[in-house]
Amino acid sequence: MAKASNNSLNLALLLTFLLILSTPSMGRRILRSNNVTSQAVPTCTVIYNVDTGDTCDSIIKSFEAEKFSSLNPNLNCDNLFVGEYVCLNGTLST
């Protein structure tokens, strides 16, 4: 009995989704992604373990890490913590 209910629910969800996609204005909104921008994906070859007193600027200066910001796109430089790993060198691919 539970299996039949699950199959019915799955079918209902699938039909609802197809109905939404077939509605011209709604389908375009779901399938189109205007706000998505491609970002370079970092591949790290050298990492550093943040130590006491480190700042993003001091790490960049000490290791001459030119692409530091690009290689660490989600890094919060205002909130570095001891033991956090940061990327010092690597490549960026799209």
C-alpha positions as CSV (number, residue, x, y, z in Angstrom):
1,M,0.0,0.0,0.0
2,A,2.8,2.5,0.9
3,K,4.6,1.7,-2.4
4,A,1.5,2.6,-4.4
5,S,1.2,5.9,-2.5
6,N,4.8,6.7,-3.2
7,N,4.4,6.0,-6.9
8,S,1.3,8.1,-7.1
9,L,3.0,11.0,-5.3
10,N,6.1,10.7,-7.5
11,L,3.8,10.7,-10.6
12,A,1.9,13.8,-9.3
13,L,5.2,15.7,-8.6
14,L,6.5,14.8,-12.1
15,L,3.3,16.0,-13.8
16,T,3.3,19.2,-11.7
17,F,6.9,19.9,-12.7
18,L,6.1,19.2,-16.4
19,L,3.1,21.5,-16.2
20,I,5.2,24.3,-14.8
21,L,7.8,23.9,-17.5
22,S,5.2,23.9,-20.2
23,T,3.8,27.2,-19.0
24,P,5.7,29.6,-21.3
25,S,6.5,32.4,-18.8
26,M,7.2,30.1,-15.8
27,G,9.3,27.6,-17.9
28,R,11.6,30.4,-19.1
29,R,12.1,31.7,-15.6
30,I,13.0,28.3,-14.3
31,L,15.3,27.2,-17.1
32,R,17.0,30.6,-17.7
33,S,19.7,31.7,-15.2
34,N,20.5,35.3,-15.7
35,N,22.3,35.8,-12.4
36,V,24.7,32.9,-12.7
37,T,28.2,34.0,-13.7
38,S,31.0,31.6,-14.5
39,Q,33.8,31.8,-12.0
40,A,37.3,30.5,-12.3
41,V,37.9,27.3,-10.4
42,P,41.1,27.4,-8.3
43,T,43.3,24.3,-8.3
44,C,45.8,24.6,-5.4
45,T,49.4,23.4,-5.6
46,V,50.8,25.1,-2.5
47,I,48.8,25.5,0.7
48,Y,49.6,27.3,4.0
49,N,48.3,26.6,7.5
50,V,47.4,30.0,9.1
51,D,49.3,30.7,12.2
52,T,48.9,33.1,15.1
53,G,49.1,36.8,14.0
54,D,48.7,36.0,10.3
55,T,46.7,38.3,8.1
56,C,45.9,38.0,4.5
57,D,48.3,40.9,3.7
58,S,51.2,39.4,5.8
59,I,50.7,36.0,4.0
60,I,50.7,37.7,0.6
61,K,53.8,39.6,1.4
62,S,55.7,36.7,3.0
63,F,55.0,34.2,0.2
64,E,54.6,36.6,-2.8
65,A,51.2,35.1,-3.5
66,E,50.1,37.2,-6.5
67,K,46.9,35.3,-7.1
68,F,46.0,35.0,-3.4
69,S,42.5,36.5,-3.7
70,S,41.6,34.6,-6.8
71,L,42.8,31.3,-5.4
72,N,40.9,31.9,-2.1
73,P,37.5,33.3,-3.3
74,N,35.6,32.4,-0.2
75,L,38.2,33.4,2.3
76,N,37.1,36.0,4.9
77,C,40.3,38.0,5.6
78,D,38.6,39.7,8.5
79,N,38.1,36.4,10.2
80,L,41.2,34.3,9.6
81,F,41.7,31.6,12.3
82,V,44.7,29.5,13.4
83,G,44.7,26.2,11.6
84,E,42.8,27.5,8.5
85,Y,44.3,26.4,5.2
86,V,44.8,29.0,2.4
87,C,46.0,28.5,-1.1
88,L,49.3,30.2,-1.9
89,N,49.9,29.0,-5.5
90,G,47.9,27.2,-8.1
91,T,46.0,27.6,-11.3
92,L,42.6,29.1,-12.2
93,S,40.4,27.4,-14.8
94,T,37.0,28.3,-16.1
